[in-house]
C-alpha cells in the first residue's frame, strides 16, 4: 500500500506574515486588558450604586475607575 504521509514542506500555502501576526496578538492583548478593566469597573460601580443608592455617584466612580485604569494600563 502507498503511504500518504506528506513529503514536502509543511507550509504549502503563502508565506506567513509574521508582522501581521504580531499586530493581531498586540490587538488581542489590548482588547483583553481594556475589556477586563471595563468589566471590573462596571461591577464595582454597580455594587457601589446598589449599596450607596446613587446612580450619578456610581457613574462618576465608573468613569474615574476607567480613567485611572487606562492611565495605569498604558
Buried (B, 14 or more C-beta within 10 A) or exposed (E): EEEEEEEEEEEEEEEEEEEEEEEEEEEEEEEEBBEEBBEEBBEBBEEBBEEEEEEEEBEEBBEEBBEEBBEEEE
